[in-house]
Amino acid sequence: MNRLLIFGLGYTGTAIAQAAAKAGFSVTGTTRAGTSGSIHFDTAETAIASATHLLTTAAPDESGDPVLARYATAIASAPNLRWIGYLSSTVVYGNRDGNWADEDTPPAPSQARGQRRIDAEDAWTRFADRRAVDVFRLAGIYGPGRSAFDDLRAGSARRMSKPGHQFGRIHRDDIARAVTAAMNQDRPAGRRVLNLADDEPSESAAVITEAAALFGVTPPPEVAFADALPTMSPMARSFWAENRKVANAKTKAALKIEWLYPTYREGLRAILIQERGDSLP
């Protein structure tokens, strides 16, 4: 039996666990609390030893990758492990001044969190001499409970105007779809980079406008980027400081899939239908 161990049953990890289970995997996941059917992060040695597939969703911090800091030796010696997946970020491509980056584009991080991601990718790649290692570079994650609808409900949605600033996003279900497809492939040892980004990079304001229309509310007024900049958090500033479009054609061809939600339009409609338990016109 294929046995998948997921480090981090959070928002995305839980969706991947559900998709993998439907695909026939026996799934174990870790949390820091060790509750809700998971195991505690600090007690994963047995699960590592029996895993055939291992996925980590944990982000690195200033000290490095938390999974490798605790379990590098156990992972290196795991007798059954054939495949490793690491959820990284498109932040590794840095600022491209609105130009495209694809799976073969050399990383050029322009901020510390991007460099930490590159360092973590490189650390996981050290296992690629004997195992298949897939590095998934994720665009902005959205889905049920984490979308423009939630911002509209909370009154925190801002229709930011910065013409030409486009970026990709990826629905949580398409992440689960891509990871499951990758795990089901019989691939030799070596590293592969996969871009999980939708087909249509777009401006943030367009997403808010679409969500408001589907929701049946008036969209918030446009806010000029220059006016909003002084009130932004450091994370928001770092996001708006970079402008890139991320291509995915090589990833979809390698995995032999198409996205369930190729743009934010399909993704938002699906979220609202799921929330309402009904259909939309």
C-alpha positions as a Markdown table, in Angstrom:
| # | Residue | x | y | z |
|---|---|---|---|---|
| 1 | Met | 0.0 | 0.0 | 0.0 |
| 2 | Asn | 1.1 | 3.6 | -0.7 |
| 3 | Arg | 1.5 | 5.4 | 2.6 |
| 4 | Leu | 1.6 | 9.1 | 2.6 |
| 5 | Leu | 2.9 | 11.2 | 5.5 |
| 6 | Ile | 2.0 | 14.9 | 5.4 |
| 7 | Phe | 3.9 | 17.3 | 7.6 |
| 8 | Gly | 1.3 | 20.0 | 8.3 |
| 9 | Leu | -2.4 | 19.3 | 8.2 |
| 10 | Gly | -3.4 | 22.9 | 7.8 |
| 11 | Tyr | -5.6 | 24.5 | 5.2 |
| 12 | Thr | -3.9 | 23.0 | 2.1 |
| 13 | Gly | -2.5 | 19.9 | 3.8 |
| 14 | Thr | -6.0 | 18.8 | 4.8 |
| 15 | Ala | -7.3 | 19.1 | 1.3 |
| 16 | Ile | -4.4 | 17.1 | 0.0 |
| 17 | Ala | -4.9 | 14.4 | 2.6 |
| 18 | Gln | -8.6 | 14.0 | 1.5 |
| 19 | Ala | -7.7 | 13.8 | -2.2 |
| 20 | Ala | -4.9 | 11.3 | -1.5 |
| 21 | Ala | -7.2 | 9.1 | 0.6 |
| 22 | Lys | -9.8 | 9.1 | -2.2 |
| 23 | Ala | -6.9 | 8.0 | -4.6 |
| 24 | Gly | -6.2 | 5.0 | -2.4 |
| 25 | Phe | -3.4 | 6.3 | -0.2 |
| 26 | Ser | -3.2 | 5.5 | 3.5 |
| 27 | Val | -2.7 | 9.0 | 4.9 |
| 28 | Thr | -1.1 | 10.1 | 8.2 |
| 29 | Gly | -0.6 | 13.8 | 9.0 |
| 30 | Thr | 1.1 | 15.8 | 11.7 |
| 31 | Thr | 0.0 | 18.9 | 13.6 |
| 32 | Arg | 1.7 | 20.7 | 16.5 |
| 33 | Ala | -1.2 | 19.6 | 18.8 |
| 34 | Gly | -1.6 | 16.0 | 17.6 |
| 35 | Thr | -5.4 | 16.2 | 17.5 |
| 36 | Ser | -8.2 | 15.5 | 15.1 |
| 37 | Gly | -6.8 | 12.2 | 13.8 |
| 38 | Ser | -3.3 | 13.5 | 13.4 |
| 39 | Ile | -0.1 | 12.7 | 15.1 |
| 40 | His | 2.1 | 15.1 | 17.0 |
| 41 | Phe | 4.9 | 16.7 | 15.0 |
| 42 | Asp | 7.4 | 15.5 | 17.5 |
| 43 | Thr | 6.4 | 11.8 | 17.3 |
| 44 | Ala | 6.7 | 11.1 | 13.6 |
| 45 | Glu | 9.6 | 8.7 | 13.5 |
| 46 | Thr | 7.4 | 5.6 | 13.1 |
| 47 | Ala | 5.4 | 7.2 | 10.4 |
| 48 | Ile | 8.5 | 8.3 | 8.5 |
| 49 | Ala | 9.9 | 4.7 | 8.6 |
| 50 | Ser | 6.7 | 3.3 | 7.0 |
| 51 | Ala | 6.0 | 6.1 | 4.5 |
| 52 | Thr | 6.3 | 5.5 | 0.8 |
| 53 | His | 5.5 | 9.2 | 0.1 |
| 54 | Leu | 6.2 | 12.3 | 2.1 |
| 55 | Leu | 4.9 | 15.8 | 1.7 |
| 56 | Thr | 5.7 | 18.8 | 3.7 |
| 57 | Thr | 3.7 | 22.0 | 3.8 |
| 58 | Ala | 5.7 | 23.7 | 6.5 |
| 59 | Ala | 7.3 | 27.1 | 5.7 |
| 60 | Pro | 10.9 | 27.8 | 6.7 |
| 61 | Asp | 11.7 | 30.4 | 9.2 |
| 62 | Glu | 14.9 | 32.2 | 10.1 |
| 63 | Ser | 16.3 | 28.9 | 11.5 |
| 64 | Gly | 15.6 | 27.0 | 8.3 |
| 65 | Asp | 13.2 | 24.2 | 7.4 |
| 66 | Pro | 11.5 | 22.9 | 10.6 |
| 67 | Val | 10.9 | 19.4 | 9.3 |
| 68 | Leu | 14.5 | 18.9 | 8.2 |
| 69 | Ala | 15.8 | 20.4 | 11.5 |
| 70 | Arg | 14.0 | 17.6 | 13.4 |
| 71 | Tyr | 13.9 | 14.7 | 11.0 |
| 72 | Ala | 16.6 | 14.9 | 8.3 |
| 73 | Thr | 18.4 | 11.8 | 9.5 |
| 74 | Ala | 15.2 | 9.8 | 9.8 |
| 75 | Ile | 14.1 | 10.8 | 6.3 |
| 76 | Ala | 17.4 | 9.9 | 4.8 |
| 77 | Ser | 17.3 | 6.4 | 6.2 |
| 78 | Ala | 13.5 | 5.8 | 5.6 |
| 79 | Pro | 13.5 | 2.3 | 4.0 |
| 80 | Asn | 10.3 | 2.6 | 2.0 |
| 81 | Leu | 10.3 | 6.2 | 0.9 |
| 82 | Arg | 10.1 | 6.7 | -2.9 |
| 83 | Trp | 8.7 | 10.2 | -3.3 |
| 84 | Ile | 9.1 | 13.6 | -1.5 |
| 85 | Gly | 7.0 | 16.7 | -2.2 |
| 86 | Tyr | 7.8 | 20.1 | -0.9 |
| 87 | Leu | 5.2 | 23.0 | -1.1 |
| 88 | Ser | 7.3 | 26.1 | -1.9 |
| 89 | Ser | 6.2 | 29.4 | -3.3 |
| 90 | Thr | 6.5 | 31.5 | -6.5 |
| 91 | Val | 8.1 | 34.1 | -4.4 |
| 92 | Val | 11.4 | 32.4 | -5.3 |
| 93 | Tyr | 11.1 | 34.0 | -8.8 |
| 94 | Gly | 11.3 | 37.5 | -7.3 |
| 95 | Asn | 10.3 | 40.6 | -9.1 |
| 96 | Arg | 10.1 | 40.2 | -12.9 |
| 97 | Asp | 8.7 | 43.6 | -13.7 |
| 98 | Gly | 5.5 | 42.0 | -15.0 |
| 99 | Asn | 7.3 | 39.4 | -17.2 |
| 100 | Trp | 6.7 | 35.7 | -17.2 |
| 101 | Ala | 8.6 | 33.0 | -15.2 |
| 102 | Asp | 8.2 | 29.4 | -16.0 |
| 103 | Glu | 9.5 | 26.1 | -14.4 |
| 104 | Asp | 12.9 | 26.6 | -16.0 |
| 105 | Thr | 13.4 | 30.2 | -15.0 |
| 106 | Pro | 16.3 | 30.6 | -12.5 |
| 107 | Pro | 15.1 | 31.8 | -9.1 |
| 108 | Ala | 16.0 | 35.3 | -8.2 |
| 109 | Pro | 14.5 | 36.1 | -4.8 |
| 110 | Ser | 14.4 | 39.8 | -4.0 |
| 111 | Gln | 13.5 | 39.4 | -0.3 |
| 112 | Ala | 14.4 | 37.3 | 2.7 |
| 113 | Arg | 11.4 | 35.0 | 2.6 |
| 114 | Gly | 12.1 | 34.1 | -1.0 |
| 115 | Gln | 15.7 | 33.2 | -0.1 |
| 116 | Arg | 14.5 | 31.1 | 2.8 |
| 117 | Arg | 12.3 | 29.2 | 0.3 |
| 118 | Ile | 15.2 | 28.6 | -2.1 |
| 119 | Asp | 17.4 | 27.4 | 0.8 |
| 120 | Ala | 14.6 | 24.9 | 1.8 |
| 121 | Glu | 14.1 | 23.7 | -1.7 |
| 122 | Asp | 17.9 | 23.1 | -2.0 |
| 123 | Ala | 17.9 | 21.2 | 1.3 |
| 124 | Trp | 15.0 | 18.9 | 0.2 |
| 125 | Thr | 16.7 | 18.4 | -3.1 |
| 126 | Arg | 19.6 | 16.6 | -1.4 |
| 127 | Phe | 17.3 | 13.5 | -1.2 |
| 128 | Ala | 16.9 | 13.5 | -5.0 |
| 129 | Asp | 19.9 | 11.2 | -5.5 |
| 130 | Arg | 17.8 | 8.2 | -4.4 |
| 131 | Arg | 14.2 | 9.5 | -4.5 |
| 132 | Ala | 11.9 | 11.4 | -6.7 |
| 133 | Val | 11.6 | 15.0 | -5.3 |
| 134 | Asp | 8.9 | 17.3 | -6.6 |
| 135 | Val | 9.2 | 21.0 | -5.7 |
| 136 | Phe | 5.7 | 22.7 | -6.0 |
| 137 | Arg | 5.9 | 26.4 | -6.3 |
| 138 | Leu | 2.5 | 27.8 | -5.3 |
| 139 | Ala | 0.9 | 31.1 | -6.3 |
| 140 | Gly | -1.5 | 32.8 | -4.0 |
| 141 | Ile | -3.7 | 30.1 | -2.4 |
| 142 | Tyr | -7.5 | 30.6 | -2.2 |
| 143 | Gly | -10.5 | 28.5 | -1.6 |
| 144 | Pro | -13.5 | 28.0 | 0.7 |
| 145 | Gly | -13.1 | 30.1 | 3.8 |
| 146 | Arg | -10.1 | 31.9 | 2.3 |
| 147 | Ser | -11.3 | 34.1 | -0.6 |
| 148 | Ala | -12.5 | 37.5 | -1.6 |
| 149 | Phe | -15.9 | 36.6 | -0.3 |
| 150 | Asp | -14.6 | 36.4 | 3.2 |
| 151 | Asp | -12.9 | 39.9 | 2.8 |
| 152 | Leu | -16.2 | 41.3 | 1.6 |
| 153 | Arg | -18.1 | 39.9 | 4.5 |
| 154 | Ala | -15.6 | 41.2 | 7.0 |
| 155 | Gly | -15.6 | 44.6 | 5.3 |
| 156 | Ser | -11.8 | 44.4 | 4.8 |
| 157 | Ala | -11.8 | 44.0 | 1.0 |
| 158 | Arg | -9.8 | 46.7 | -0.8 |
| 159 | Arg | -10.0 | 47.2 | -4.5 |
| 160 | Met | -6.4 | 48.2 | -5.0 |
| 161 | Ser | -5.5 | 50.1 | -8.2 |
| 162 | Lys | -2.0 | 49.4 | -9.4 |
| 163 | Pro | -2.3 | 49.1 | -13.2 |
| 164 | Gly | -0.1 | 46.4 | -14.7 |
| 165 | His | 0.4 | 44.6 | -11.4 |
| 166 | Gln | -0.8 | 41.1 | -12.2 |
| 167 | Phe | -0.3 | 37.9 | -10.3 |
| 168 | Gly | -1.4 | 34.3 | -10.2 |
| 169 | Arg | -3.4 | 32.4 | -7.7 |
| 170 | Ile | -4.3 | 28.7 | -7.3 |
| 171 | His | -7.4 | 27.1 | -5.8 |
| 172 | Arg | -6.8 | 24.7 | -2.9 |
| 173 | Asp | -8.5 | 21.9 | -4.8 |
| 174 | Asp | -6.2 | 22.3 | -7.7 |
| 175 | Ile | -3.2 | 22.0 | -5.4 |
| 176 | Ala | -4.6 | 18.8 | -4.1 |
| 177 | Arg | -5.3 | 17.6 | -7.6 |
| 178 | Ala | -1.7 | 18.4 | -8.8 |
| 179 | Val | 0.0 | 16.8 | -5.8 |
| 180 | Thr | -2.1 | 13.6 | -6.0 |
| 181 | Ala | -1.3 | 13.4 | -9.8 |
| 182 | Ala | 2.4 | 13.8 | -9.1 |
| 183 | Met | 2.4 | 11.1 | -6.4 |
| 184 | Asn | 0.6 | 8.6 | -8.7 |
| 185 | Gln | 3.4 | 8.9 | -11.3 |
| 186 | Asp | 6.1 | 6.3 | -11.4 |
| 187 | Arg | 9.1 | 8.6 | -11.6 |
| 188 | Pro | 12.8 | 7.9 | -11.1 |
| 189 | Ala | 15.0 | 9.6 | -8.6 |
| 190 | Gly | 15.7 | 13.3 | -9.3 |
| 191 | Arg | 14.2 | 16.8 | -8.8 |
| 192 | Arg | 11.4 | 18.3 | -10.7 |
| 193 | Val | 9.9 | 21.8 | -10.4 |
| 194 | Leu | 6.2 | 22.3 | -10.8 |
| 195 | Asn | 4.4 | 25.7 | -10.9 |
| 196 | Leu | 1.0 | 25.6 | -9.3 |
| 197 | Ala | -0.5 | 28.9 | -10.7 |
| 198 | Asp | -3.8 | 29.4 | -12.6 |
| 199 | Asp | -4.0 | 30.2 | -16.3 |
| 200 | Glu | -4.8 | 33.9 | -16.0 |
| 201 | Pro | -2.6 | 36.2 | -13.9 |
| 202 | Ser | -4.8 | 39.2 | -13.0 |
| 203 | Glu | -5.0 | 42.4 | -11.0 |
| 204 | Ser | -6.2 | 42.2 | -7.5 |
| 205 | Ala | -9.0 | 44.7 | -8.1 |
| 206 | Ala | -10.5 | 42.4 | -10.8 |
| 207 | Val | -10.9 | 39.6 | -8.3 |
| 208 | Ile | -12.7 | 41.8 | -5.8 |
| 209 | Thr | -15.0 | 43.2 | -8.5 |
| 210 | Glu | -15.9 | 39.7 | -9.7 |
| 211 | Ala | -16.5 | 38.5 | -6.2 |
| 212 | Ala | -18.8 | 41.5 | -5.4 |
| 213 | Ala | -20.8 | 40.9 | -8.6 |
| 214 | Leu | -21.3 | 37.2 | -7.7 |
| 215 | Phe | -22.1 | 38.1 | -4.1 |
| 216 | Gly | -24.7 | 40.7 | -5.3 |
| 217 | Val | -23.0 | 43.7 | -3.5 |
| 218 | Thr | -21.4 | 46.9 | -4.6 |
| 219 | Pro | -17.7 | 46.6 | -4.8 |
| 220 | Pro | -15.6 | 48.8 | -2.5 |
| 221 | Pro | -14.2 | 51.9 | -4.1 |
| 222 | Glu | -10.9 | 51.8 | -5.8 |
| 223 | Val | -7.9 | 52.8 | -3.7 |
| 224 | Ala | -4.8 | 54.1 | -5.4 |
| 225 | Phe | -1.7 | 52.1 | -4.5 |
| 226 | Ala | 0.2 | 55.2 | -3.6 |
| 227 | Asp | -2.5 | 56.3 | -1.2 |
| 228 | Ala | -2.6 | 52.8 | 0.5 |
| 229 | Leu | 1.1 | 52.2 | 0.8 |
| 230 | Pro | 1.7 | 54.1 | 4.0 |
| 231 | Thr | -0.9 | 52.0 | 5.9 |
| 232 | Met | 0.3 | 48.6 | 4.6 |
| 233 | Ser | 1.8 | 45.9 | 6.7 |
| 234 | Pro | 5.3 | 44.7 | 5.9 |
| 235 | Met | 3.9 | 41.5 | 4.4 |
| 236 | Ala | 1.6 | 43.5 | 2.1 |
| 237 | Arg | 4.4 | 45.8 | 1.1 |
| 238 | Ser | 6.5 | 42.8 | 0.1 |
| 239 | Phe | 3.7 | 41.4 | -2.0 |
| 240 | Trp | 3.1 | 44.6 | -3.9 |
| 241 | Ala | 6.8 | 45.2 | -4.4 |
| 242 | Glu | 7.0 | 42.3 | -6.8 |
| 243 | Asn | 5.3 | 41.9 | -10.1 |
| 244 | Arg | 5.5 | 38.7 | -12.0 |
| 245 | Lys | 3.4 | 36.3 | -14.0 |
| 246 | Val | 4.0 | 32.6 | -13.5 |
| 247 | Ala | 3.5 | 30.1 | -16.4 |
| 248 | Asn | 2.2 | 26.6 | -15.8 |
| 249 | Ala | 2.1 | 24.8 | -19.2 |
| 250 | Lys | 5.0 | 22.5 | -18.5 |
| 251 | Thr | 3.5 | 21.5 | -15.2 |
| 252 | Lys | 0.2 | 20.6 | -16.6 |
| 253 | Ala | 1.8 | 18.7 | -19.4 |
| 254 | Ala | 4.1 | 16.8 | -17.0 |
| 255 | Leu | 1.1 | 15.9 | -14.7 |
| 256 | Lys | -1.3 | 15.3 | -17.6 |
| 257 | Ile | -4.0 | 17.5 | -16.0 |
| 258 | Glu | -6.0 | 20.7 | -16.5 |
| 259 | Trp | -7.1 | 22.9 | -13.6 |
| 260 | Leu | -10.5 | 22.5 | -12.2 |
| 261 | Tyr | -10.5 | 26.3 | -11.9 |
| 262 | Pro | -8.3 | 27.8 | -14.6 |
| 263 | Thr | -9.1 | 31.4 | -13.6 |
| 264 | Tyr | -10.4 | 33.1 | -10.5 |
| 265 | Arg | -13.8 | 33.4 | -12.1 |
| 266 | Glu | -14.5 | 29.6 | -12.1 |
| 267 | Gly | -12.9 | 29.3 | -8.6 |
| 268 | Leu | -15.0 | 32.0 | -7.1 |
| 269 | Arg | -18.2 | 30.6 | -8.6 |
| 270 | Ala | -17.4 | 27.2 | -7.2 |
| 271 | Ile | -16.7 | 28.6 | -3.7 |
| 272 | Leu | -20.0 | 30.5 | -3.6 |
| 273 | Ile | -22.0 | 27.5 | -4.9 |
| 274 | Gln | -20.3 | 25.3 | -2.2 |
| 275 | Glu | -21.1 | 27.9 | 0.5 |
| 276 | Arg | -24.7 | 28.3 | -0.5 |
| 277 | Gly | -25.3 | 24.7 | -1.5 |
| 278 | Asp | -27.1 | 25.9 | -4.6 |
| 279 | Ser | -26.3 | 26.9 | -8.2 |
| 280 | Leu | -25.7 | 30.4 | -9.6 |
| 281 | Pro | -27.1 | 31.8 | -12.8 |
